[in-house]
Amino acid sequence: MRKAIAIAGVVSLLKAGATAGAMVAVPAVDVPAMVKAADVIVIGRGGEVNIDTSSASETLVVWVDQVIAGATAPPSRLPVRLNLPVAGSSIGSVANGQYGIFFLRQGNPGGAYQAADPYHPALVAATPARNAARSTGSSDALTGTAQELARVLTAPPANLLGMNDPAAAEYFYWRAADAIETIPTSIAAPLLTSIADSGQSPARLWAIAALLYVGNPEQMAARIPDYLQSVEADLINPNTGQNLAIDRLAVSVQAKVTAPGAVPVLAALLGSSDVTVRRAAANVLAKIATPEVIAPLASTALNDADPRVRYYAVRGLAQATGAAVSTLPEFYAKEAEMLARWRSWAKTNATDSAGGEATPAPATGACTNAGPGTPFSIAPGQSTSFTTGFFAPFPPVNKNRPL
C-alpha cells in the first residue's frame, strides 16, 4: 500500500507539476550525454528523501538493484545530494519511493553522489519480475540503458506503478520513448524493431512511433505500411490506456511518413474514432498527393465532422489534381463554398481517379500556392515540458489542437 501511494504521488507530479515551477522550461533528456557524464549508473529506488528549501537541495538514498556502469555492486546503499536547478520548485528532484535509472557522478571523496544531469537525475525503469534475476545483458553503459528503457515499453503497469493503472502507466511509457529516441540508431533501432514486430500492445504503438524518428529512413519507408496495418485496429478504435500512445504515433506519422505505399492503410485510418488519427492520416495523404489519394479524400475526409480533416481533404485534392492550394485561413473564410465545389467535382470524377491523370479540379476562389500553418510535431531533442517534478510530464492531450 505504501508503495502504491508513493507511486501515485509521482504520477500526480507527472500529470500536473507544482505551481511554483509551472512555467519553467525543462531541457530535453539527452541519454548519451547523461551516460557520458555519469560515474555510476544504477537501477534502484530512492528513499529517505529530504528537501532543504533554504539551500535548494535534496538528499536521499538510492537502494541499488542493478548496476549498469560503475564500481558499486548490489545490494548497496548510495547517498545522493541533488542541487535543484530551480529554487522553489521540485524540478530535478526525486520522489520518495521512486524507482528509476539513476545517473550519478562522484562528489567529494567519501561524500554523496550528485546528479550527472541536474534536470534529470533519473529516468523511468520497470521493476524486475518477482524472484527474477536482473541483468542488462550488456557491458556497454549506453546499450544497457537502452535495454532498460525498452523494458519499460513492454512492462505491465504493475511493474511501473505497483498497481494496475494503464492510464497512469502511459506517462512512464511516454518518458521511456522520449529517452530512447535520443539514443543512436545502431543501438535503439534493433530494440524498437523487436518490440514493433511483436504482438504486444500498447508496446508496439510506442515502438513504431519511436522508430519513425530513429530508424533508417529507407528501411522505414518500406516497412511503415506493414507496421501501420499491424496496429490498424488499435488506431481505428483505441482502447483504455492507449491514448498517449495513439497521440504520439499519430504525430510521428504526420511528421515522417511520405511513402505512397502507405496510402491504403492511411485511407482506412480516415475511419478512426480518434480525431488525432484522422487528422494525421488526412494530412499525410494530402502531402503524398498521388492519384491514389483522391478517392479516400473525396469520399471520406471531405465529409469528416472535423474541420481540420476537411481542410486536409481540400488541400490534398487540390495538390493531387494540380489546382491552386488554399491556406487554412482562406479555407475557413470560404469553407462552405470550397466544400460544395469539391463535393460536386467528386461525384463525377473521384471514383475514376485511382490511376492516370486526374480530371481538372474546380476553381476554389482566391487561393494561393502557400501551404497551411506548420503542423504540430515533436522532434527528438525538442523540449515540450513546462512543469516540475521528478520527470517533466507529457503535455495534456488536447484532441482539439491542430495536427
KEMARPA-230083 format. One line per field, with one value per residue (C-alpha): residue number from 1; residue in three letters; x negated, y, z negated. Coordinates in nm, 2 decimals. Layout:
pos: NUM ...
code: ALA ...
xx: X ...
yy: Y ...
zz: Z ...
//
This chain:
pos: 1 2 3 4 5 6 7 8 9 10 11 12 13 14 15 16 17 18 19 20 21 22 23 24 25 26 27 28 29 30 31 32 33 34 35 36 37 38 39 40 41 42 43 44 45 46 47 48 49 50 51 52 53 54 55 56 57 58 59 60 61 62 63 64 65 66 67 68 69 70 71 72 73 74 75 76 77 78 79 80 81 82 83 84 85 86 87 88 89 90 91 92 93 94 95 96 97 98 99 100 101 102 103 104 105 106 107 108 109 110 111 112 113 114 115 116 117 118 119 120 121 122 123 124 125 126 127 128 129 130 131 132 133 134 135 136 137 138 139 140 141 142 143 144 145 146 147 148 149 150 151 152 153 154 155 156 157 158 159 160 161 162 163 164 165 166 167 168 169 170 171 172 173 174 175 176 177 178 179 180 181 182 183 184 185 186 187 188 189 190 191 192 193 194 195 196 197 198 199 200 201 202 203 204 205 206 207 208 209 210 211 212 213 214 215 216 217 218 219 220 221 222 223 224 225 226 227 228 229 230 231 232 233 234 235 236 237 238 239 240 241 242 243 244 245 246 247 248 249 250 251 252 253 254 255 256 257 258 259 260 261 262 263 264 265 266 267 268 269 270 271 272 273 274 275 276 277 278 279 280 281 282 283 284 285 286 287 288 289 290 291 292 293 294 295 296 297 298 299 300 301 302 303 304 305 306 307 308 309 310 311 312 313 314 315 316 317 318 319 320 321 322 323 324 325 326 327 328 329 330 331 332 333 334 335 336 337 338 339 340 341 342 343 344 345 346 347 348 349 350 351 352 353 354 355 356 357 358 359 360 361 362 363 364 365 366 367 368 369 370 371 372 373 374 375 376 377 378 379 380 381 382 383 384 385 386 387 388 389 390 391 392 393 394 395 396 397 398 399 400 401 402 403
code: MET ARG LYS ALA ILE ALA ILE ALA GLY VAL VAL SER LEU LEU LYS ALA GLY ALA THR ALA GLY ALA MET VAL ALA VAL PRO ALA VAL ASP VAL PRO ALA MET VAL LYS ALA ALA ASP VAL ILE VAL ILE GLY ARG GLY GLY GLU VAL ASN ILE ASP THR SER SER ALA SER GLU THR LEU VAL VAL TRP VAL ASP GLN VAL ILE ALA GLY ALA THR ALA PRO PRO SER ARG LEU PRO VAL ARG LEU ASN LEU PRO VAL ALA GLY SER SER ILE GLY SER VAL ALA ASN GLY GLN TYR GLY ILE PHE PHE LEU ARG GLN GLY ASN PRO GLY GLY ALA TYR GLN ALA ALA ASP PRO TYR HIS PRO ALA LEU VAL ALA ALA THR PRO ALA ARG ASN ALA ALA ARG SER THR GLY SER SER ASP ALA LEU THR GLY THR ALA GLN GLU LEU ALA ARG VAL LEU THR ALA PRO PRO ALA ASN LEU LEU GLY MET ASN ASP PRO ALA ALA ALA GLU TYR PHE TYR TRP ARG ALA ALA ASP ALA ILE GLU THR ILE PRO THR SER ILE ALA ALA PRO LEU LEU THR SER ILE ALA ASP SER GLY GLN SER PRO ALA ARG LEU TRP ALA ILE ALA ALA LEU LEU TYR VAL GLY ASN PRO GLU GLN MET ALA ALA ARG ILE PRO ASP TYR LEU GLN SER VAL GLU ALA ASP LEU ILE ASN PRO ASN THR GLY GLN ASN LEU ALA ILE ASP ARG LEU ALA VAL SER VAL GLN ALA LYS VAL THR ALA PRO GLY ALA VAL PRO VAL LEU ALA ALA LEU LEU GLY SER SER ASP VAL THR VAL ARG ARG ALA ALA ALA ASN VAL LEU ALA LYS ILE ALA THR PRO GLU VAL ILE ALA PRO LEU ALA SER THR ALA LEU ASN ASP ALA ASP PRO ARG VAL ARG TYR TYR ALA VAL ARG GLY LEU ALA GLN ALA THR GLY ALA ALA VAL SER THR LEU PRO GLU PHE TYR ALA LYS GLU ALA GLU MET LEU ALA ARG TRP ARG SER TRP ALA LYS THR ASN ALA THR ASP SER ALA GLY GLY GLU ALA THR PRO ALA PRO ALA THR GLY ALA CYS THR ASN ALA GLY PRO GLY THR PRO PHE SER ILE ALA PRO GLY GLN SER THR SER PHE THR THR GLY PHE PHE ALA PRO PHE PRO PRO VAL ASN LYS ASN ARG PRO LEU
xx: 0.00 -0.28 -0.45 -0.12 -0.07 -0.43 -0.40 -0.05 -0.22 -0.48 -0.21 -0.03 -0.36 -0.39 -0.04 -0.03 -0.35 -0.38 -0.27 -0.60 -0.78 -0.49 -0.63 -0.99 -1.11 -1.28 -1.56 -1.50 -1.65 -1.98 -2.07 -2.41 -2.52 -2.39 -2.58 -2.90 -2.87 -2.79 -3.04 -2.78 -2.45 -2.23 -1.87 -1.70 -1.47 -1.50 -1.42 -1.48 -1.42 -1.47 -1.44 -1.62 -1.44 -1.69 -1.98 -1.76 -1.89 -1.77 -1.93 -1.82 -1.95 -1.93 -1.88 -2.05 -1.90 -2.13 -2.44 -2.47 -2.80 -3.04 -3.23 -2.94 -2.77 -2.42 -2.27 -2.41 -2.30 -2.42 -2.39 -2.29 -2.27 -2.09 -2.14 -1.80 -1.84 -1.53 -1.49 -1.14 -1.04 -1.08 -1.25 -1.53 -1.41 -1.33 -1.00 -1.02 -0.99 -1.06 -1.20 -1.43 -1.77 -1.99 -2.28 -2.52 -2.87 -3.11 -3.12 -3.39 -3.59 -3.38 -3.09 -2.75 -2.69 -2.54 -2.32 -2.50 -2.22 -2.07 -1.74 -1.71 -1.87 -1.70 -1.49 -1.20 -1.26 -1.05 -1.08 -1.20 -0.96 -0.92 -1.22 -1.38 -1.75 -1.80 -2.07 -2.11 -2.29 -2.54 -2.88 -2.82 -2.65 -2.46 -2.33 -2.24 -2.04 -1.86 -1.77 -1.62 -1.42 -1.29 -1.19 -0.97 -0.78 -0.70 -0.63 -0.28 -0.15 -0.20 -0.58 -0.58 -0.33 -0.29 0.08 0.27 0.35 0.30 0.39 0.13 -0.13 -0.11 -0.32 -0.60 -0.59 -0.60 -0.91 -1.08 -1.00 -1.13 -1.46 -1.52 -1.47 -1.79 -2.00 -2.19 -2.00 -2.25 -2.16 -1.79 -1.65 -1.71 -1.54 -1.25 -1.21 -1.19 -0.90 -0.73 -0.74 -0.58 -0.21 -0.23 0.00 -0.04 -0.42 -0.44 -0.25 -0.52 -0.80 -0.67 -0.63 -0.99 -1.12 -0.98 -1.24 -1.54 -1.50 -1.68 -1.45 -1.48 -1.40 -1.12 -0.97 -0.95 -0.81 -0.58 -0.27 -0.30 -0.37 -0.06 0.15 0.04 0.18 0.47 0.73 0.57 0.56 0.92 1.07 0.82 0.86 0.82 0.46 0.37 0.45 0.10 -0.05 0.21 0.14 -0.23 -0.21 0.03 -0.22 -0.51 -0.31 -0.22 -0.58 -0.77 -0.55 -0.57 -0.58 -0.30 -0.28 -0.11 0.19 0.42 0.37 0.39 0.72 0.85 0.74 0.97 1.24 1.08 1.29 0.99 0.98 0.60 0.55 0.79 0.61 0.27 0.40 0.56 0.26 0.02 0.25 0.26 -0.12 -0.16 0.08 0.07 0.39 0.45 0.53 0.81 1.08 1.04 1.00 1.31 1.53 1.43 1.22 1.41 1.72 1.55 1.70 1.37 1.29 0.92 0.97 1.19 0.92 0.66 0.90 0.94 0.57 0.49 0.74 0.60 0.25 0.33 0.52 0.30 0.54 0.44 0.39 0.57 0.42 0.60 0.74 0.87 1.04 1.21 1.33 1.48 1.53 1.89 1.81 1.50 1.66 1.96 1.74 1.51 1.81 1.97 1.65 1.60 1.94 1.83 1.45 1.32 1.42 1.22 0.91 0.72 0.49 0.39 0.42 0.67 0.96 0.90 1.02 1.27 1.16 1.17 1.18 0.90 0.63 0.25 -0.01 -0.11 -0.07 0.12 -0.03 -0.31 -0.15 -0.21 -0.50 -0.75 -1.11 -1.38 -1.56 -1.28 -1.17 -0.79 -0.80 -0.68 -0.64 -0.80 -0.86 -1.08 -1.00 -0.88 -0.54 -0.39 -0.17 0.20 0.35 0.57 0.78 0.89 0.54 0.43 0.22
yy: 0.00 0.24 0.17 0.23 0.57 0.68 0.59 0.76 1.07 1.06 1.01 1.32 1.52 1.37 1.49 1.83 1.95 2.20 2.55 2.71 2.59 2.55 2.79 2.67 2.50 2.18 2.09 1.77 1.44 1.35 1.00 0.97 1.29 1.16 0.83 1.01 1.24 0.97 0.78 0.54 0.43 0.22 0.09 0.12 0.30 0.64 0.67 0.88 1.19 1.53 1.86 2.17 2.47 2.71 2.56 2.44 2.09 1.74 1.44 1.09 0.73 0.51 0.14 -0.04 -0.34 -0.35 -0.17 -0.06 0.12 0.20 0.03 -0.02 -0.36 -0.45 -0.47 -0.13 0.20 0.51 0.85 1.12 1.50 1.69 2.06 2.16 2.37 2.59 2.73 2.70 2.41 2.04 2.03 1.78 1.62 1.26 1.15 0.93 0.57 0.64 0.36 0.45 0.45 0.69 0.87 0.98 1.13 1.12 1.43 1.49 1.17 0.98 1.23 1.19 1.13 1.41 1.40 1.38 1.60 1.83 1.84 1.46 1.27 0.96 0.80 0.57 0.20 -0.11 -0.32 -0.68 -0.97 -1.14 -1.36 -1.29 -1.21 -0.87 -0.82 -0.57 -0.83 -0.57 -0.44 -0.11 0.16 0.32 -0.02 -0.13 0.19 0.15 -0.21 -0.09 0.18 -0.08 -0.29 0.00 0.00 -0.37 -0.37 -0.41 -0.12 -0.31 -0.32 0.06 0.17 -0.11 -0.12 -0.19 0.15 0.16 0.52 0.63 0.40 0.59 0.87 0.63 0.48 0.84 0.92 0.60 0.67 1.03 0.90 0.61 0.84 1.03 0.71 0.64 0.43 0.15 0.08 0.19 0.06 -0.31 -0.29 -0.10 -0.32 -0.63 -0.46 -0.33 -0.68 -0.83 -0.86 -0.68 -0.38 -0.09 -0.15 -0.18 0.15 0.33 0.14 0.22 0.59 0.60 0.40 0.67 0.90 0.68 0.41 0.41 0.62 0.39 0.08 0.25 0.37 0.01 -0.12 0.15 0.02 -0.32 -0.16 0.07 -0.22 -0.43 -0.16 -0.05 -0.19 0.00 0.32 0.29 0.20 0.29 0.10 0.24 0.31 0.38 0.75 0.89 0.61 0.68 1.05 1.01 0.77 1.00 1.29 1.07 0.95 1.30 1.42 1.13 0.92 1.01 0.68 0.62 0.26 0.38 0.52 0.21 0.20 0.57 0.57 0.31 0.53 0.81 0.60 0.62 0.72 0.93 1.27 1.29 0.98 1.11 1.44 1.27 1.03 1.31 1.54 1.27 1.17 1.54 1.56 1.23 1.38 1.09 1.00 0.72 0.96 1.13 0.87 0.84 1.22 1.29 1.01 1.02 1.31 1.57 1.48 1.44 1.61 1.78 2.10 2.03 1.70 1.86 2.12 1.85 1.69 2.01 2.07 1.71 1.71 2.04 1.92 1.58 1.75 2.05 2.31 2.61 2.52 2.72 2.83 2.74 3.09 3.10 2.77 2.88 3.20 3.01 2.66 2.61 2.73 2.51 2.20 2.24 2.27 1.98 1.76 1.84 1.76 1.43 1.30 1.27 1.24 1.09 0.73 0.73 0.89 0.58 0.58 0.80 1.18 1.33 1.53 1.91 2.03 2.31 2.66 2.74 3.11 3.34 3.08 3.08 2.82 2.87 2.57 2.56 2.65 2.42 2.10 2.01 1.78 1.67 1.61 1.43 1.66 1.92 2.01 2.00 2.02 2.31 2.18 2.05 1.71 1.40 1.36 1.65 1.52 1.50 1.80 1.71 1.55 1.80 1.64 1.98 2.11 2.12 1.84
zz: 0.00 -0.09 0.25 0.43 0.25 0.33 0.70 0.71 0.58 0.86 1.12 0.99 1.04 1.38 1.48 1.31 1.16 0.88 0.93 0.82 1.13 1.37 1.63 1.62 1.94 1.86 2.10 2.30 2.19 2.36 2.27 2.44 2.26 1.93 1.97 2.06 1.76 1.51 1.29 1.18 1.34 1.13 1.12 0.79 0.56 0.40 0.03 -0.28 -0.08 -0.25 -0.07 -0.21 -0.06 -0.21 0.00 0.29 0.24 0.17 0.00 0.05 0.06 0.36 0.29 0.58 0.76 1.06 1.18 1.54 1.50 1.22 0.94 0.69 0.65 0.55 0.30 0.19 0.05 0.23 0.06 0.30 0.28 0.55 0.62 0.75 1.06 1.00 0.65 0.51 0.74 0.75 1.09 1.07 0.75 0.68 0.53 0.22 0.33 0.70 0.90 1.18 1.36 1.17 1.34 1.07 1.06 0.77 0.55 0.29 0.20 -0.05 0.00 0.15 0.52 0.74 1.05 1.38 1.52 1.26 1.45 1.50 1.21 1.32 1.60 1.57 1.51 1.47 1.15 1.21 1.20 0.87 0.79 1.13 1.15 1.31 1.58 1.86 2.06 2.18 2.07 2.26 2.05 2.33 2.46 2.11 2.06 2.39 2.29 1.97 2.14 2.39 2.09 1.97 2.30 2.26 1.89 1.75 1.54 1.22 1.28 1.32 1.06 0.82 0.92 1.24 1.38 1.76 1.80 1.54 1.69 2.02 1.87 1.79 2.14 2.29 2.09 2.19 2.56 2.52 2.38 2.62 2.92 2.82 2.84 3.17 3.43 3.42 3.05 3.03 3.36 3.31 2.97 3.10 3.41 3.19 3.00 3.31 3.46 3.16 3.10 2.77 2.73 2.65 2.66 3.03 3.07 2.88 3.06 3.41 3.31 3.19 3.49 3.73 3.57 3.50 3.77 4.11 4.33 4.64 4.43 4.26 4.59 4.69 4.36 4.24 4.44 4.27 3.93 3.96 4.08 3.78 3.54 3.76 3.52 3.23 3.43 3.55 3.21 2.93 2.60 2.25 2.17 2.53 2.57 2.53 2.75 3.02 3.00 3.02 3.31 3.50 3.46 3.58 3.88 3.99 3.94 4.10 4.33 4.70 4.88 5.14 5.03 4.71 4.89 4.84 4.47 4.43 4.62 4.37 4.08 4.20 4.04 3.69 3.39 3.28 3.44 3.39 3.61 3.88 3.89 3.93 4.20 4.40 4.36 4.49 4.78 4.87 4.87 5.08 5.33 5.59 5.78 5.53 5.25 5.44 5.37 4.99 4.95 5.16 5.03 4.66 4.54 4.73 4.53 4.19 3.88 3.80 4.00 3.99 4.16 4.42 4.49 4.55 4.79 4.99 4.98 5.09 5.37 5.50 5.49 5.65 5.94 6.00 5.86 5.66 5.29 5.02 4.69 4.38 4.32 4.68 4.62 4.31 4.48 4.77 4.63 4.74 5.10 5.13 4.99 5.22 5.53 5.44 5.34 5.67 5.86 5.66 5.77 6.13 6.10 5.77 5.84 6.16 6.01 5.90 6.20 6.49 6.50 6.27 6.41 6.38 6.04 5.97 5.91 5.54 5.52 5.42 5.34 5.33 5.35 4.99 4.76 4.43 4.10 3.97 3.84 3.47 3.43 3.17 3.29 3.09 2.87 2.86 2.51 2.46 2.08 1.87 1.52 1.22 1.06 1.10 1.47 1.67 1.79 2.13 2.20 2.16 2.47 2.65 2.92 3.05 3.12 3.48 3.62
//
